[in-house]
């Protein structure tokens, strides 16, 4: 099983051990403000291959490269003026930008899945310290089996990938609980490739430009999280439930009880007070708890789709999509 180091108690040892394992081409589970990531040296083909192998991830699904500062980012991608403004405003934070990769970039092509662009992000918190000490970008998708529920705690990672990993860094529950928002700027237009922990309204307010939404789930894969079926529990998923069938697990929102929930296997409320930030932070953890209840189906009550609700609804629709 993986060694687990609490970064709040032993930060220096955590960084030293992480850099040692990463230098050997092995992935390390690291905490970020969004979800826990399965990080490996983005310049090392063998290390990136191990990410794909551990996750069972399709090779056509690109990885986000995480950097510690703008200097590291600029060594690998080319910023247009709008993207630079977004980075200056929202980094470090839950925003990934899809940018043209520099010819001289040392990030291996496996990380970009052969695309001419690179997804890049500057995370907030302890992971940024690890990247700074390591000195190279880390490719880091969520630390879970591909297509399954993303981990928001070290315990989630250990339960899923603990037998495959050498090291898990534990910084407590993820603050945001949703993956990063992914934006691509093309010819002055802003395209949303994946809604996430940064509200799109904040991006529109900063730039003064509308953000174009994805035309359809499962379109051409330009960034992580664009597969039609993703973030899925083992149980089937039923959305916008108006009632609860006997034996189902129920995840609702806003303290609104549903008819039949007394016969549910488990009842969880993402935010009894209707707080979308609280709901986002609880989403993946509650999906795992509902899945562990043994129910064959997880029913979700209706969710608002504005603000962070847009990202939550996106995850639920992908969780409910037909499985490959």
C-alpha positions as CSV (number, residue, x, y, z in Angstrom):
1,X,0.0,0.0,0.0
2,X,1.0,3.6,-0.5
3,X,2.9,5.6,2.0
4,X,0.7,8.5,3.2
5,X,2.3,11.8,4.5
6,X,0.2,14.5,6.1
7,X,1.5,17.7,4.6
8,X,0.1,19.8,7.5
9,X,2.3,18.0,10.0
10,X,5.4,17.1,7.9
11,X,5.5,19.6,4.9
12,X,9.3,19.4,4.4
13,X,9.4,15.6,4.4
14,X,6.4,15.5,2.1
15,X,8.1,17.7,-0.5
16,X,11.4,15.7,-0.2
17,X,9.7,12.3,-0.6
18,X,7.5,13.6,-3.4
19,X,10.4,15.0,-5.4
20,X,12.4,11.8,-4.9
21,X,9.5,9.5,-6.1
22,X,8.8,11.9,-9.1
23,X,12.5,11.9,-10.0
24,X,12.3,8.1,-10.4
25,X,9.5,8.5,-12.9
26,X,6.7,7.3,-10.5
27,X,3.4,9.1,-10.1
28,X,2.5,10.7,-6.7
29,X,-1.0,11.6,-5.5
30,X,-1.0,15.3,-4.6
31,X,-3.6,17.6,-3.1
32,X,-4.9,20.6,-5.0
33,X,-7.7,23.0,-4.3
34,X,-9.9,21.3,-6.9
35,X,-9.4,17.5,-6.5
36,X,-6.5,15.2,-5.7
37,X,-4.3,14.7,-8.7
38,X,-2.2,11.8,-9.9
39,X,1.0,13.7,-10.7
40,X,4.1,12.7,-12.7
41,X,7.0,14.4,-14.5
42,X,5.4,15.9,-17.6
43,X,8.7,15.7,-19.5
44,X,9.2,12.0,-18.9
45,X,7.4,9.6,-21.3
46,X,7.6,6.6,-19.0
47,X,6.2,8.6,-16.1
48,X,3.3,9.8,-18.2
49,X,2.7,6.2,-19.4
50,X,2.4,5.1,-15.8
51,X,-0.4,7.7,-15.2
52,X,-2.3,6.2,-18.1
53,X,-1.7,2.7,-16.9
54,X,-2.7,3.4,-13.3
55,X,-5.9,5.2,-14.4
56,X,-6.8,2.9,-17.3
57,X,-7.1,6.2,-19.2
58,X,-7.6,6.4,-23.0
59,X,-4.5,7.7,-24.7
60,X,-6.5,10.2,-26.7
61,X,-7.5,12.0,-23.6
62,X,-4.9,14.7,-22.9
63,X,-3.5,15.7,-19.5
64,X,-3.3,19.1,-17.8
65,X,0.2,20.2,-17.0
66,X,0.6,22.0,-13.7
67,X,3.2,24.8,-13.2
68,X,4.4,26.7,-10.2
69,X,4.7,30.2,-11.7
70,X,4.4,32.2,-14.9
71,X,8.0,31.7,-15.9
72,X,7.5,27.9,-16.0
73,X,4.3,28.3,-17.9
74,X,5.9,30.6,-20.5
75,X,8.7,28.1,-21.1
76,X,6.1,25.7,-22.6
77,X,3.1,27.6,-24.0
78,X,2.4,30.9,-26.0
79,X,0.1,33.3,-24.3
80,X,-2.3,35.5,-26.3
81,X,-3.3,38.8,-24.6
82,X,-6.7,37.5,-23.4
83,X,-5.3,34.3,-22.0
84,X,-2.5,36.2,-20.2
85,X,-5.1,38.5,-18.6
86,X,-7.0,35.4,-17.4
87,X,-3.9,33.9,-16.0
88,X,-2.9,37.0,-14.2
89,X,-6.4,37.4,-12.7
90,X,-7.2,33.8,-11.8
91,X,-3.8,32.0,-11.2
92,X,-3.1,30.3,-8.9
93,X,-6.6,28.9,-9.0
94,X,-9.1,26.5,-10.7
95,X,-8.6,27.7,-14.3
96,X,-6.9,25.7,-17.0
97,X,-6.0,27.4,-20.3
98,X,-5.5,25.6,-23.6
99,X,-2.6,27.3,-25.4
100,X,-0.3,26.6,-28.3
101,X,2.7,24.6,-27.2
102,X,6.1,26.1,-27.8
103,X,8.4,24.1,-30.2
104,X,11.1,24.1,-27.5
105,X,8.8,22.8,-24.8
106,X,10.2,19.7,-23.0
107,X,6.7,18.5,-22.1
108,X,6.4,15.1,-23.8
109,X,3.8,14.6,-26.6
110,X,2.1,11.8,-24.5
111,X,0.8,14.5,-22.1
112,X,-0.9,16.5,-24.9
113,X,-2.2,13.3,-26.7
114,X,-0.5,14.5,-29.8
115,X,-2.2,17.9,-30.0
116,X,-0.4,21.1,-30.9
117,X,-1.9,22.7,-27.8
118,X,-1.3,22.1,-24.1
119,X,-3.6,22.4,-21.2
120,X,-1.9,24.3,-18.4
121,X,-2.8,25.4,-14.9
122,X,-1.2,27.0,-11.8
123,X,-2.7,25.3,-8.8
124,X,-3.1,26.8,-5.4
125,X,-1.8,25.3,-2.2
126,X,0.7,22.6,-1.3
127,X,1.0,21.1,-4.8
128,X,2.4,24.4,-6.1
129,X,5.2,24.1,-3.5
130,X,6.0,20.5,-4.8
131,X,6.1,21.7,-8.4
132,X,8.4,24.6,-7.5
133,X,10.8,22.3,-5.7
134,X,10.7,19.7,-8.5
135,X,11.5,22.3,-11.1
136,X,9.4,20.8,-13.9
137,X,5.7,20.8,-14.8
138,X,3.7,17.9,-13.5
139,X,1.0,16.2,-15.6
140,X,-1.8,15.6,-13.1
141,X,-5.2,14.3,-13.9
142,X,-7.5,13.3,-11.1
143,X,-6.2,10.5,-8.9
144,X,-8.8,7.9,-9.7
145,X,-9.6,5.1,-12.1
146,X,-10.5,6.7,-15.4
147,X,-14.2,7.7,-15.8
148,X,-14.9,7.2,-12.1
149,X,-15.7,9.7,-9.4
150,X,-12.9,12.2,-8.8
151,X,-11.2,12.1,-5.3
152,X,-11.5,15.0,-2.9
153,X,-9.5,13.4,0.0
154,X,-6.5,11.2,0.5
155,X,-8.8,8.5,1.7
156,X,-10.6,8.4,-1.6
157,X,-7.2,8.0,-3.4
158,X,-6.1,5.3,-1.1
159,X,-9.3,3.3,-1.6
160,X,-9.0,3.4,-5.4
161,X,-5.3,3.5,-6.3
162,X,-3.6,2.9,-2.9
163,X,-2.3,-0.6,-4.0
164,X,-0.7,0.9,-7.1
165,X,0.9,4.1,-5.7
166,X,4.1,4.6,-3.7
167,X,3.1,7.9,-2.1
168,X,0.0,9.9,-1.3
169,X,0.2,13.4,0.1
170,X,-2.6,14.3,2.5
171,X,-3.6,17.9,2.9
172,X,-7.2,17.3,4.1
173,X,-10.4,17.7,2.0
174,X,-10.1,19.6,-1.3
175,X,-11.4,23.1,-0.8
176,X,-13.3,23.4,-4.1
177,X,-14.2,19.8,-4.9
178,X,-14.6,20.3,-8.6
179,X,-12.0,20.1,-11.4
180,X,-10.8,23.3,-13.0
181,X,-12.7,25.3,-15.5
182,X,-11.1,24.8,-19.0
183,X,-11.0,27.8,-21.4
184,X,-9.6,28.1,-24.9
185,X,-9.2,31.4,-26.7
186,X,-9.4,31.3,-30.5
187,X,-9.4,34.4,-32.7
188,X,-10.5,36.5,-29.7
189,X,-13.4,34.2,-28.9
190,X,-13.5,32.4,-25.5
191,X,-14.7,28.8,-25.6
192,X,-15.7,26.8,-22.5
193,X,-14.3,23.2,-22.9
194,X,-15.3,22.2,-19.4
195,X,-17.1,24.0,-16.7
196,X,-15.5,23.8,-13.3
197,X,-14.4,25.4,-10.0
198,X,-14.2,28.9,-11.5
199,X,-17.6,30.5,-12.3
200,X,-17.8,31.4,-16.0
201,X,-19.5,34.6,-15.1
202,X,-16.3,35.8,-13.4
203,X,-14.4,35.2,-16.7
204,X,-17.0,37.1,-18.7
205,X,-17.0,40.0,-16.2
206,X,-13.2,40.3,-16.4
207,X,-12.9,40.2,-20.2
208,X,-16.2,41.7,-21.3
209,X,-16.6,38.9,-23.8
210,X,-19.3,36.1,-23.7
211,X,-17.9,32.6,-23.2
212,X,-19.2,30.1,-25.7
213,X,-20.5,26.9,-24.2
214,X,-19.7,23.4,-25.6
215,X,-22.0,22.4,-28.5
216,X,-22.4,18.8,-27.3
217,X,-20.8,16.4,-24.8
218,X,-18.5,13.9,-26.3
219,X,-17.4,16.3,-29.1
220,X,-13.8,16.4,-30.4
221,X,-11.5,15.8,-27.5
222,X,-9.5,19.0,-26.9
223,X,-9.1,18.8,-23.2
224,X,-9.7,16.5,-20.2
225,X,-13.2,15.9,-19.0
226,X,-14.8,16.0,-22.5
227,X,-15.6,12.3,-22.7
228,X,-19.4,11.8,-22.8
229,X,-19.2,9.3,-20.0
230,X,-17.1,10.5,-17.1
231,X,-17.1,11.0,-13.4
232,X,-19.3,7.9,-13.1
233,X,-20.1,5.8,-10.0
234,X,-20.5,2.0,-10.2
235,X,-24.3,2.5,-9.7
236,X,-26.6,3.7,-12.5
237,X,-27.5,7.4,-12.3
238,X,-31.0,8.9,-12.6
239,X,-31.2,12.7,-12.9
240,X,-33.8,15.3,-12.0
241,X,-35.7,12.8,-9.9
242,X,-39.1,14.0,-8.7
243,X,-39.5,11.0,-6.3
244,X,-37.4,8.2,-4.9
245,X,-37.8,4.5,-5.8
246,X,-37.4,1.9,-3.1
247,X,-33.8,1.0,-2.5
248,X,-32.3,3.9,-4.5
249,X,-29.7,6.2,-3.0
250,X,-30.8,9.8,-3.1
251,X,-28.6,12.9,-3.4
252,X,-30.6,16.1,-3.2
253,X,-30.0,19.8,-2.9
254,X,-31.4,22.7,-0.9
255,X,-33.1,20.7,1.9
256,X,-36.0,19.7,-0.4
257,X,-37.4,16.3,0.5
258,X,-38.6,14.1,-2.2
259,X,-41.6,11.7,-2.0
260,X,-40.5,8.1,-1.2
261,X,-37.1,9.1,0.3
262,X,-38.0,7.2,3.5
263,X,-37.4,4.0,1.5
264,X,-34.1,5.1,0.1
265,X,-30.9,3.2,0.9
266,X,-29.3,6.5,1.9
267,X,-30.3,10.2,1.7
268,X,-27.6,12.9,1.3
269,X,-28.1,16.7,0.7
270,X,-25.3,18.5,-1.1
271,X,-26.2,21.7,0.7
272,X,-29.3,21.9,2.8
273,X,-29.1,25.8,2.7
274,X,-28.8,25.8,-1.1
275,X,-25.2,27.0,-1.2
276,X,-23.6,26.0,-4.5
277,X,-20.1,26.3,-3.3
278,X,-20.9,23.8,-0.5
279,X,-22.6,21.6,-3.0
280,X,-19.6,21.5,-5.3
281,X,-17.3,20.7,-2.4
282,X,-19.5,17.8,-1.3
283,X,-20.4,16.4,-4.8
284,X,-17.8,13.7,-5.4
285,X,-17.6,12.6,-1.7
286,X,-21.4,12.2,-1.6
287,X,-21.4,10.3,-4.9
288,X,-18.9,7.9,-3.4
289,X,-20.9,7.5,-0.2
290,X,-24.1,6.8,-2.2
291,X,-22.2,4.3,-4.4
292,X,-21.0,2.5,-1.2
293,X,-24.5,2.2,0.1
294,X,-25.1,-0.8,-2.3
295,X,-27.9,0.9,-4.2
296,X,-28.2,-0.1,-7.8
297,X,-29.2,3.4,-8.8
298,X,-28.4,6.9,-7.5
299,X,-31.2,9.4,-7.9
300,X,-30.3,13.1,-8.0
301,X,-32.8,15.8,-7.3
302,X,-32.9,18.8,-9.5
303,X,-30.0,21.2,-9.4
304,X,-29.8,24.8,-10.4
305,X,-27.6,25.3,-13.5
306,X,-26.3,28.8,-12.9
307,X,-22.9,29.7,-11.4
308,X,-21.1,26.7,-10.0
309,X,-24.3,24.8,-10.7
310,X,-23.4,24.7,-14.3
311,X,-20.3,22.7,-13.5
312,X,-22.2,20.4,-11.1
313,X,-24.8,19.6,-13.7
314,X,-22.1,18.9,-16.3
315,X,-20.6,16.3,-14.0
316,X,-23.9,14.7,-13.3
317,X,-24.9,14.5,-17.0
318,X,-21.6,12.8,-17.8
319,X,-22.0,10.5,-14.8
320,X,-25.4,9.5,-16.2
321,X,-24.3,9.1,-19.8
322,X,-24.3,5.6,-21.4
323,X,-21.2,3.7,-20.3
324,X,-18.7,2.3,-22.8
